[in-house]
Amino acid sequence: MELLGVQPVVDPELTLLTLACIGAGSTMGTVSGLIPGLHANNFALMLASVASSIPAAPLLVGVTMLAAGVVHTFVNAVPALALGVPDAETAVTTLPAHRLVQQGRGEEAIRLTALGSLLAVLCAAVLAVPVTRGMEAGYPTVMDHMALVLVAVVVAMIVAEPTRRAQFGGALAMLASGLLGAVTLSIEPSAPLDAGGMLTPLFAGLFGAPILLDAMAGGGVPRQRGPAIRSTRQRVLVTASAGALAGAIVGYLPGISAAIAAVAVLAVLPGGVDDRGYVVATSGVDTANTIFALFALSAIGQPRTGVMVAFQETGAPVELPILLAVVALSGVIGFVVVLTVGDWYLQVVGQADYRTLSMSVIALLLVVAFLLAGWIGILAFCVATAVGLVPPHLGARRVHLMGVLIGPLVLSL
């Protein structure tokens, strides 16, 4: 239908190919999200390495990568909830999502993560244009003072810890992880997979293995009490919106992780934030980051995520109308996948022998570390695991381990 003299044109072949690529990317994002240690970045970088031999336009390859990245941010919350659930006595130093699982509210937490991600997609779509214009105007000034910004973030996170012991633990974790990143991130490892790198074994060691090791004495996933959400609609919407806004920060600024941004934005929300709010916000940050990273690539030419790095390497054009439609459809797919798979995943883990399951996952993380970074990846994974045990044992939050990125970045500025 013609509207205001403009005749919309739909290319059926391109539409079908785009939908097929969204399906393929969504499958990749589901697989990477459900398997600890894998990330959509790994699939995206592998696609980028063979993009020249794929009989498809670069835009379609980019669509596949973007769909994988979006769906991954929905689905990766499921194993994060189900694996590494600790004993109740250590709940104070565990992740808020795990505390909900311990209380029998894991099915509710799954729905909260799905809602947080889906609402973040909607909020990010509304905020993307004004935030991008603001960042374009202020970006040069921010980058000129980026070292001060990062140091201020580090100091604020440490001071925010409630006790002197926790502050010491946070500072120690930040320093140790920063040194680890400075030593290892510049290494170009010889590995079986060309799309490898040091970041995956480092993150698996810092954030994956310690949770599993600490939880081995626990009883695994307890019996769950149902999926009813015990939070008001207004609270969920406000928290998800805050997460989307925090995702804008992550999408444009280097060195600021989703966890750091979530902690920062939740600290200023009126009325404080409970475990449910944290789950919603962190899910929202992770998903919104994918969208804002796309706008950052378009506006300032800087890829801020592994998926966007791979996207840029393929030479795919940044066709925002098409890519935003891809994000929206991928978000719906991710939402449906989480609701379909999440409860089943919790049940399977709850019935498994937890010690065997934890050791199996750690073994899988070691395999992934070797495939992506060779023997040096195994060594980095083991050292990172030791460093990752520091914060919870001193009562500090694990977010300080993001020094692995902040430290090298500060040194390079």
KEBAGU-559811 format. One record per residue (C-alpha): residue in three letters; residue number from 1; x, y, z. Coordinates in steps of 0.05 Angstrom, whole numbers. Example, Ala and Ser with C-alpha at 12.3 -4.5 7.8 and 13.67 -1.06 7.14 Angstrom:
// residues 2
pt martor:ALA pami:1 east:246 north:-90 up:156
pt martor:SER pami:2 east:273 north:-21 up:143
// end
This chain:
// residues 413
pt martor:MET pami:1 east:0 north:0 up:0
pt martor:GLU pami:2 east:26 north:68 up:-19
pt martor:LEU pami:3 east:32 north:118 up:38
pt martor:LEU pami:4 east:52 north:191 up:28
pt martor:GLY pami:5 east:78 north:174 up:-41
pt martor:VAL pami:6 east:125 north:120 up:-15
pt martor:GLN pami:7 east:116 north:50 up:-41
pt martor:PRO pami:8 east:147 north:-1 up:7
pt martor:VAL pami:9 east:185 north:-57 up:-28
pt martor:VAL pami:10 east:191 north:-126 up:1
pt martor:ASP pami:11 east:241 north:-175 up:-28
pt martor:PRO pami:12 east:213 north:-244 up:-13
pt martor:GLU pami:13 east:279 north:-280 up:-25
pt martor:LEU pami:14 east:318 north:-232 up:20
pt martor:THR pami:15 east:264 north:-237 up:73
pt martor:LEU pami:16 east:266 north:-313 up:73
pt martor:LEU pami:17 east:342 north:-314 up:75
pt martor:THR pami:18 east:342 north:-265 up:133
pt martor:LEU pami:19 east:292 north:-307 up:172
pt martor:ALA pami:20 east:334 north:-369 up:159
pt martor:CYS pami:21 east:396 north:-333 up:185
pt martor:ILE pami:22 east:358 north:-310 up:246
pt martor:GLY pami:23 east:338 north:-382 up:259
pt martor:ALA pami:24 east:409 north:-406 up:250
pt martor:GLY pami:25 east:436 north:-352 up:295
pt martor:SER pami:26 east:383 north:-364 up:348
pt martor:THR pami:27 east:402 north:-438 up:348
pt martor:MET pami:28 east:475 north:-419 up:359
pt martor:GLY pami:29 east:457 north:-371 up:415
pt martor:THR pami:30 east:415 north:-424 up:448
pt martor:VAL pami:31 east:471 north:-475 up:446
pt martor:SER pami:32 east:524 north:-425 up:471
pt martor:GLY pami:33 east:476 north:-400 up:525
pt martor:LEU pami:34 east:461 north:-470 up:552
pt martor:ILE pami:35 east:533 north:-495 up:553
pt martor:PRO pami:36 east:576 north:-462 up:607
pt martor:GLY pami:37 east:641 north:-435 up:580
pt martor:LEU pami:38 east:615 north:-421 up:511
pt martor:HIS pami:39 east:593 north:-353 up:486
pt martor:ALA pami:40 east:561 north:-326 up:424
pt martor:ASN pami:41 east:627 north:-289 up:413
pt martor:ASN pami:42 east:660 north:-356 up:398
pt martor:PHE pami:43 east:610 north:-374 up:344
pt martor:ALA pami:44 east:612 north:-303 up:316
pt martor:LEU pami:45 east:688 north:-303 up:311
pt martor:MET pami:46 east:688 north:-372 up:279
pt martor:LEU pami:47 east:638 north:-347 up:228
pt martor:ALA pami:48 east:681 north:-286 up:215
pt martor:SER pami:49 east:742 north:-330 up:202
pt martor:VAL pami:50 east:705 north:-367 up:147
pt martor:ALA pami:51 east:659 north:-311 up:123
pt martor:SER pami:52 east:695 north:-305 up:56
pt martor:SER pami:53 east:678 north:-377 up:39
pt martor:ILE pami:54 east:604 north:-373 up:59
pt martor:PRO pami:55 east:559 north:-366 up:-2
pt martor:ALA pami:56 east:518 north:-310 up:28
pt martor:ALA pami:57 east:520 north:-234 up:31
pt martor:PRO pami:58 east:561 north:-205 up:89
pt martor:LEU pami:59 east:497 north:-174 up:116
pt martor:LEU pami:60 east:465 north:-243 up:124
pt martor:VAL pami:61 east:527 north:-269 up:160
pt martor:GLY pami:62 east:522 north:-208 up:205
pt martor:VAL pami:63 east:448 north:-222 up:218
pt martor:THR pami:64 east:467 north:-293 up:240
pt martor:MET pami:65 east:519 north:-265 up:289
pt martor:LEU pami:66 east:472 north:-212 up:317
pt martor:ALA pami:67 east:415 north:-262 up:328
pt martor:ALA pami:68 east:463 north:-309 up:363
pt martor:GLY pami:69 east:487 north:-253 up:408
pt martor:VAL pami:70 east:417 north:-230 up:427
pt martor:VAL pami:71 east:389 north:-300 up:442
pt martor:HIS pami:72 east:452 north:-318 up:482
pt martor:THR pami:73 east:438 north:-260 up:530
pt martor:PHE pami:74 east:370 north:-290 up:544
pt martor:VAL pami:75 east:389 north:-362 up:550
pt martor:ASN pami:76 east:455 north:-357 up:588
pt martor:ALA pami:77 east:416 north:-340 up:651
pt martor:VAL pami:78 east:389 north:-412 up:654
pt martor:PRO pami:79 east:454 north:-449 up:669
pt martor:ALA pami:80 east:476 north:-390 up:712
pt martor:LEU pami:81 east:415 north:-404 up:755
pt martor:ALA pami:82 east:419 north:-480 up:755
pt martor:LEU pami:83 east:494 north:-492 up:762
pt martor:GLY pami:84 east:537 north:-473 up:821
pt martor:VAL pami:85 east:480 north:-467 up:872
pt martor:PRO pami:86 east:516 north:-466 up:939
pt martor:ASP pami:87 east:499 north:-491 up:1008
pt martor:ALA pami:88 east:450 north:-447 up:1046
pt martor:GLU pami:89 east:502 north:-428 up:1097
pt martor:THR pami:90 east:544 north:-392 up:1045
pt martor:ALA pami:91 east:484 north:-355 up:1014
pt martor:VAL pami:92 east:507 north:-286 up:1038
pt martor:THR pami:93 east:567 north:-286 up:991
pt martor:THR pami:94 east:532 north:-320 up:932
pt martor:LEU pami:95 east:497 north:-291 up:872
pt martor:PRO pami:96 east:426 north:-264 up:883
pt martor:ALA pami:97 east:400 north:-312 up:830
pt martor:HIS pami:98 east:428 north:-371 up:868
pt martor:ARG pami:99 east:395 north:-346 up:932
pt martor:LEU pami:100 east:328 north:-347 up:897
pt martor:VAL pami:101 east:340 north:-419 up:874
pt martor:GLN pami:102 east:358 north:-438 up:945
pt martor:GLN pami:103 east:292 north:-409 up:968
pt martor:GLY pami:104 east:255 north:-452 up:917
pt martor:ARG pami:105 east:242 north:-391 up:872
pt martor:GLY pami:106 east:285 north:-414 up:813
pt martor:GLU pami:107 east:226 north:-418 up:765
pt martor:GLU pami:108 east:207 north:-347 up:784
pt martor:ALA pami:109 east:279 north:-325 up:773
pt martor:ILE pami:110 east:278 north:-355 up:703
pt martor:ARG pami:111 east:217 north:-314 up:686
pt martor:LEU pami:112 east:247 north:-252 up:717
pt martor:THR pami:113 east:309 north:-259 up:674
pt martor:ALA pami:114 east:267 north:-269 up:612
pt martor:LEU pami:115 east:224 north:-208 up:628
pt martor:GLY pami:116 east:286 north:-166 up:644
pt martor:SER pami:117 east:317 north:-182 up:577
pt martor:LEU pami:118 east:253 north:-173 up:536
pt martor:LEU pami:119 east:235 north:-107 up:570
pt martor:ALA pami:120 east:307 north:-84 up:560
pt martor:VAL pami:121 east:299 north:-96 up:485
pt martor:LEU pami:122 east:237 north:-52 up:484
pt martor:CYS pami:123 east:269 north:2 up:528
pt martor:ALA pami:124 east:334 north:2 up:489
pt martor:ALA pami:125 east:295 north:11 up:423
pt martor:VAL pami:126 east:264 north:74 up:453
pt martor:LEU pami:127 east:328 north:100 up:485
pt martor:ALA pami:128 east:377 north:82 up:429
pt martor:VAL pami:129 east:370 north:145 up:386
pt martor:PRO pami:130 east:372 north:198 up:442
pt martor:VAL pami:131 east:427 north:161 up:480
pt martor:THR pami:132 east:468 north:154 up:416
pt martor:ARG pami:133 east:462 north:228 up:401
pt martor:GLY pami:134 east:484 north:245 up:472
pt martor:MET pami:135 east:543 north:197 up:469
pt martor:GLU pami:136 east:565 north:223 up:402
pt martor:ALA pami:137 east:568 north:293 up:432
pt martor:GLY pami:138 east:603 north:273 up:496
pt martor:TYR pami:139 east:644 north:214 up:473
pt martor:PRO pami:140 east:709 north:252 up:458
pt martor:THR pami:141 east:708 north:285 up:526
pt martor:VAL pami:142 east:694 north:220 up:562
pt martor:MET pami:143 east:750 north:184 up:525
pt martor:ASP pami:144 east:799 north:240 up:541
pt martor:HIS pami:145 east:786 north:226 up:615
pt martor:MET pami:146 east:773 north:151 up:610
pt martor:ALA pami:147 east:829 north:133 up:659
pt martor:LEU pami:148 east:798 north:177 up:712
pt martor:VAL pami:149 east:729 north:149 up:698
pt martor:LEU pami:150 east:754 north:77 up:707
pt martor:VAL pami:151 east:793 north:93 up:770
pt martor:ALA pami:152 east:731 north:128 up:799
pt martor:VAL pami:153 east:689 north:66 up:783
pt martor:VAL pami:154 east:740 north:21 up:817
pt martor:VAL pami:155 east:743 north:64 up:880
pt martor:ALA pami:156 east:667 north:70 up:883
pt martor:MET pami:157 east:658 north:-5 up:879
pt martor:ILE pami:158 east:708 north:-18 up:934
pt martor:VAL pami:159 east:680 north:36 up:980
pt martor:ALA pami:160 east:610 north:8 up:969
pt martor:GLU pami:161 east:629 north:-57 up:1004
pt martor:PRO pami:162 east:596 north:-59 up:1073
pt martor:THR pami:163 east:657 north:-80 up:1115
pt martor:ARG pami:164 east:732 north:-67 up:1119
pt martor:ARG pami:165 east:744 north:-141 up:1105
pt martor:ALA pami:166 east:700 north:-139 up:1043
pt martor:GLN pami:167 east:734 north:-75 up:1020
pt martor:PHE pami:168 east:802 north:-108 up:1027
pt martor:GLY pami:169 east:776 north:-169 up:989
pt martor:GLY pami:170 east:749 north:-125 up:934
pt martor:ALA pami:171 east:814 north:-87 up:927
pt martor:LEU pami:172 east:855 north:-151 up:928
pt martor:ALA pami:173 east:810 north:-183 up:875
pt martor:MET pami:174 east:813 north:-121 up:831
pt martor:LEU pami:175 east:889 north:-118 up:836
pt martor:ALA pami:176 east:901 north:-192 up:825
pt martor:SER pami:177 east:852 north:-197 up:767
pt martor:GLY pami:178 east:881 north:-133 up:737
pt martor:LEU pami:179 east:951 north:-162 up:739
pt martor:LEU pami:180 east:926 north:-227 up:709
pt martor:GLY pami:181 east:894 north:-189 up:652
pt martor:ALA pami:182 east:955 north:-146 up:640
pt martor:VAL pami:183 east:999 north:-208 up:634
pt martor:THR pami:184 east:954 north:-253 up:592
pt martor:LEU pami:185 east:907 north:-212 up:548
pt martor:SER pami:186 east:963 north:-191 up:500
pt martor:ILE pami:187 east:982 north:-265 up:488
pt martor:GLU pami:188 east:963 north:-293 up:420
pt martor:PRO pami:189 east:957 north:-367 up:438
pt martor:SER pami:190 east:968 north:-426 up:392
pt martor:ALA pami:191 east:902 north:-465 up:396
pt martor:PRO pami:192 east:862 north:-516 up:357
pt martor:LEU pami:193 east:809 north:-465 up:340
pt martor:ASP pami:194 east:827 north:-402 up:301
pt martor:ALA pami:195 east:772 north:-363 up:334
pt martor:GLY pami:196 east:802 north:-371 up:403
pt martor:GLY pami:197 east:834 north:-322 up:451
pt martor:MET pami:198 east:851 north:-313 up:524
pt martor:LEU pami:199 east:787 north:-279 up:546
pt martor:THR pami:200 east:744 north:-342 up:549
pt martor:PRO pami:201 east:790 north:-383 up:594
pt martor:LEU pami:202 east:801 north:-322 up:639
pt martor:PHE pami:203 east:727 north:-310 up:648
pt martor:ALA pami:204 east:712 north:-384 up:657
pt martor:GLY pami:205 east:764 north:-387 up:711
pt martor:LEU pami:206 east:746 north:-322 up:746
pt martor:PHE pami:207 east:670 north:-329 up:745
pt martor:GLY pami:208 east:653 north:-401 up:728
pt martor:ALA pami:209 east:698 north:-451 up:764
pt martor:PRO pami:210 east:699 north:-416 up:833
pt martor:ILE pami:211 east:623 north:-418 up:838
pt martor:LEU pami:212 east:623 north:-492 up:821
pt martor:LEU pami:213 east:680 north:-508 up:870
pt martor:ASP pami:214 east:647 north:-469 up:927
pt martor:ALA pami:215 east:581 north:-503 up:914
pt martor:MET pami:216 east:605 north:-575 up:912
pt martor:ALA pami:217 east:589 north:-584 up:986
pt martor:GLY pami:218 east:519 north:-559 up:974
pt martor:GLY pami:219 east:457 north:-600 up:959
pt martor:GLY pami:220 east:446 north:-576 up:888
pt martor:VAL pami:221 east:379 north:-548 up:865
pt martor:PRO pami:222 east:325 north:-557 up:919
pt martor:ARG pami:223 east:253 north:-570 up:903
pt martor:GLN pami:224 east:222 north:-509 up:870
pt martor:ARG pami:225 east:156 north:-478 up:892
pt martor:GLY pami:226 east:127 north:-452 up:827
pt martor:PRO pami:227 east:135 north:-397 up:776
pt martor:ALA pami:228 east:92 north:-341 up:806
pt martor:ILE pami:229 east:128 north:-274 up:804
pt martor:ARG pami:230 east:130 north:-240 up:872
pt martor:SER pami:231 east:146 north:-171 up:848
pt martor:THR pami:232 east:101 north:-115 up:824
pt martor:ARG pami:233 east:95 north:-99 up:750
pt martor:GLN pami:234 east:118 north:-28 up:763
pt martor:ARG pami:235 east:180 north:-52 up:800
pt martor:VAL pami:236 east:199 north:-100 up:745
pt martor:LEU pami:237 east:189 north:-47 up:691
pt martor:VAL pami:238 east:230 north:6 up:729
pt martor:THR pami:239 east:286 north:-42 up:744
pt martor:ALA pami:240 east:289 north:-68 up:672
pt martor:SER pami:241 east:290 north:4 up:647
pt martor:ALA pami:242 east:347 north:19 up:693
pt martor:GLY pami:243 east:383 north:-42 up:666
pt martor:ALA pami:244 east:372 north:-18 up:595
pt martor:LEU pami:245 east:401 north:49 up:613
pt martor:ALA pami:246 east:461 north:15 up:645
pt martor:GLY pami:247 east:468 north:-26 up:581
pt martor:ALA pami:248 east:479 north:40 up:544
pt martor:ILE pami:249 east:539 north:53 up:588
pt martor:VAL pami:250 east:567 north:-16 up:575
pt martor:GLY pami:251 east:553 north:-10 up:500
pt martor:TYR pami:252 east:593 north:54 up:492
pt martor:LEU pami:253 east:648 north:54 up:545
pt martor:PRO pami:254 east:706 north:4 up:545
pt martor:GLY pami:255 east:723 north:-34 up:608
pt martor:ILE pami:256 east:654 north:-26 up:641
pt martor:SER pami:257 east:620 north:-94 up:647
pt martor:ALA pami:258 east:547 north:-110 up:652
pt martor:ALA pami:259 east:555 north:-129 up:726
pt martor:ILE pami:260 east:591 north:-63 up:742
pt martor:ALA pami:261 east:538 north:-22 up:706
pt martor:ALA pami:262 east:482 north:-61 up:740
pt martor:VAL pami:263 east:512 north:-50 up:810
pt martor:ALA pami:264 east:520 north:24 up:795
pt martor:VAL pami:265 east:450 north:37 up:769
pt martor:LEU pami:266 east:417 north:-5 up:823
pt martor:ALA pami:267 east:452 north:34 up:877
pt martor:VAL pami:268 east:414 north:97 up:857
pt martor:LEU pami:269 east:345 north:66 up:849
pt martor:PRO pami:270 east:295 north:91 up:901
pt martor:GLY pami:271 east:276 north:41 up:954
pt martor:GLY pami:272 east:337 north:-3 up:944
pt martor:VAL pami:273 east:340 north:-68 up:905
pt martor:ASP pami:274 east:328 north:-140 up:928
pt martor:ASP pami:275 east:351 north:-204 up:895
pt martor:ARG pami:276 east:294 north:-202 up:846
pt martor:GLY pami:277 east:311 north:-132 up:824
pt martor:TYR pami:278 east:383 north:-151 up:814
pt martor:VAL pami:279 east:364 north:-210 up:770
pt martor:VAL pami:280 east:319 north:-167 up:727
pt martor:ALA pami:281 east:369 north:-111 up:720
pt martor:THR pami:282 east:430 north:-153 up:704
pt martor:SER pami:283 east:391 north:-191 up:651
pt martor:GLY pami:284 east:369 north:-124 up:623
pt martor:VAL pami:285 east:439 north:-96 up:621
pt martor:ASP pami:286 east:466 north:-157 up:585
pt martor:THR pami:287 east:414 north:-156 up:530
pt martor:ALA pami:288 east:411 north:-80 up:522
pt martor:ASN pami:289 east:487 north:-80 up:515
pt martor:THR pami:290 east:479 north:-119 up:450
pt martor:ILE pami:291 east:433 north:-66 up:421
pt martor:PHE pami:292 east:474 north:-6 up:444
pt martor:ALA pami:293 east:538 north:-39 up:419
pt martor:LEU pami:294 east:505 north:-42 up:351
pt martor:PHE pami:295 east:490 north:33 up:354
pt martor:ALA pami:296 east:560 north:46 up:380
pt martor:LEU pami:297 east:589 north:11 up:319
pt martor:SER pami:298 east:544 north:53 up:274
pt martor:ALA pami:299 east:556 north:120 up:309
pt martor:ILE pami:300 east:629 north:119 up:331
pt martor:GLY pami:301 east:656 north:60 up:292
pt martor:GLN pami:302 east:678 north:23 up:355
pt martor:PRO pami:303 east:658 north:-50 up:366
pt martor:ARG pami:304 east:647 north:-60 up:440
pt martor:THR pami:305 east:629 north:-134 up:441
pt martor:GLY pami:306 east:659 north:-196 up:411
pt martor:VAL pami:307 east:598 north:-204 up:366
pt martor:MET pami:308 east:607 north:-133 up:340
pt martor:VAL pami:309 east:681 north:-145 up:328
pt martor:ALA pami:310 east:664 north:-206 up:286
pt martor:PHE pami:311 east:608 north:-167 up:252
pt martor:GLN pami:312 east:657 north:-113 up:232
pt martor:GLU pami:313 east:708 north:-164 up:207
pt martor:THR pami:314 east:658 north:-193 up:158
pt martor:GLY pami:315 east:649 north:-125 up:125
pt martor:ALA pami:316 east:574 north:-128 up:137
pt martor:PRO pami:317 east:539 north:-61 up:127
pt martor:VAL pami:318 east:506 north:-31 up:189
pt martor:GLU pami:319 east:435 north:-28 up:162
pt martor:LEU pami:320 east:400 north:-6 up:225
pt martor:PRO pami:321 east:327 north:-16 up:203
pt martor:ILE pami:322 east:341 north:-89 up:184
pt martor:LEU pami:323 east:386 north:-103 up:243
pt martor:LEU pami:324 east:337 north:-73 up:293
pt martor:ALA pami:325 east:283 north:-118 up:265
pt martor:VAL pami:326 east:331 north:-176 up:274
pt martor:VAL pami:327 east:342 north:-156 up:347
pt martor:ALA pami:328 east:267 north:-152 up:360
pt martor:LEU pami:329 east:252 north:-220 up:329
pt martor:SER pami:330 east:312 north:-252 up:363
pt martor:GLY pami:331 east:289 north:-223 up:429
pt martor:VAL pami:332 east:221 north:-256 up:422
pt martor:ILE pami:333 east:255 north:-322 up:404
pt martor:GLY pami:334 east:302 north:-317 up:464
pt martor:PHE pami:335 east:243 north:-303 up:510
pt martor:VAL pami:336 east:205 north:-364 up:485
pt martor:VAL pami:337 east:267 north:-409 up:490
pt martor:VAL pami:338 east:280 north:-389 up:563
pt martor:LEU pami:339 east:208 north:-403 up:583
pt martor:THR pami:340 east:209 north:-469 up:545
pt martor:VAL pami:341 east:276 north:-496 up:568
pt martor:GLY pami:342 east:288 north:-462 up:635
pt martor:ASP pami:343 east:243 north:-503 up:682
pt martor:TRP pami:344 east:266 north:-568 up:649
pt martor:TYR pami:345 east:339 north:-548 up:658
pt martor:LEU pami:346 east:328 north:-536 up:732
pt martor:GLN pami:347 east:294 north:-603 up:741
pt martor:VAL pami:348 east:349 north:-641 up:705
pt martor:VAL pami:349 east:403 north:-607 up:747
pt martor:GLY pami:350 east:362 north:-617 up:811
pt martor:GLN pami:351 east:359 north:-693 up:799
pt martor:ALA pami:352 east:433 north:-700 up:782
pt martor:ASP pami:353 east:490 north:-717 up:829
pt martor:TYR pami:354 east:515 north:-647 up:842
pt martor:ARG pami:355 east:588 north:-663 up:856
pt martor:THR pami:356 east:593 north:-704 up:792
pt martor:LEU pami:357 east:556 north:-650 up:753
pt martor:SER pami:358 east:602 north:-594 up:780
pt martor:MET pami:359 east:665 north:-633 up:763
pt martor:SER pami:360 east:637 north:-649 up:694
pt martor:VAL pami:361 east:624 north:-576 up:680
pt martor:ILE pami:362 east:694 north:-556 up:705
pt martor:ALA pami:363 east:723 north:-610 up:659
pt martor:LEU pami:364 east:683 north:-580 up:602
pt martor:LEU pami:365 east:710 north:-511 up:618
pt martor:LEU pami:366 east:781 north:-539 up:615
pt martor:VAL pami:367 east:766 north:-569 up:547
pt martor:VAL pami:368 east:739 north:-503 up:522
pt martor:ALA pami:369 east:800 north:-466 up:549
pt martor:PHE pami:370 east:846 north:-514 up:512
pt martor:LEU pami:371 east:807 north:-509 up:446
pt martor:LEU pami:372 east:807 north:-433 up:448
pt martor:ALA pami:373 east:876 north:-419 up:478
pt martor:GLY pami:374 east:917 north:-483 up:480
pt martor:TRP pami:375 east:959 north:-503 up:540
pt martor:ILE pami:376 east:969 north:-430 up:559
pt martor:GLY pami:377 east:893 north:-426 up:564
pt martor:ILE pami:378 east:893 north:-484 up:614
pt martor:LEU pami:379 east:945 north:-448 up:656
pt martor:ALA pami:380 east:907 north:-382 up:653
pt martor:PHE pami:381 east:843 north:-418 up:672
pt martor:CYS pami:382 east:875 north:-449 up:734
pt martor:VAL pami:383 east:906 north:-383 up:757
pt martor:ALA pami:384 east:841 north:-346 up:744
pt martor:THR pami:385 east:803 north:-398 up:785
pt martor:ALA pami:386 east:849 north:-385 up:844
pt martor:VAL pami:387 east:839 north:-310 up:837
pt martor:GLY pami:388 east:764 north:-320 up:830
pt martor:LEU pami:389 east:760 north:-354 up:898
pt martor:VAL pami:390 east:784 north:-291 up:933
pt martor:PRO pami:391 east:723 north:-245 up:934
pt martor:PRO pami:392 east:670 north:-292 up:964
pt martor:HIS pami:393 east:718 north:-319 up:1016
pt martor:LEU pami:394 east:730 north:-247 up:1040
pt martor:GLY pami:395 east:657 north:-227 up:1036
pt martor:ALA pami:396 east:664 north:-184 up:974
pt martor:ARG pami:397 east:625 north:-184 up:909
pt martor:ARG pami:398 east:653 north:-220 up:849
pt martor:VAL pami:399 east:644 north:-157 up:806
pt martor:HIS pami:400 east:714 north:-135 up:828
pt martor:LEU pami:401 east:743 north:-190 up:785
pt martor:MET pami:402 east:727 north:-146 up:725
pt martor:GLY pami:403 east:794 north:-116 up:740
pt martor:VAL pami:404 east:817 north:-167 up:688
pt martor:LEU pami:405 east:792 north:-117 up:636
pt martor:ILE pami:406 east:797 north:-51 up:674
pt martor:GLY pami:407 east:870 north:-60 up:694
pt martor:PRO pami:408 east:899 north:-70 up:625
pt martor:LEU pami:409 east:855 north:-15 up:597
pt martor:VAL pami:410 east:878 north:36 up:649
pt martor:LEU pami:411 east:951 north:18 up:635
pt martor:SER pami:412 east:940 north:29 up:561
pt martor:LEU pami:413 east:909 north:98 up:568
// end
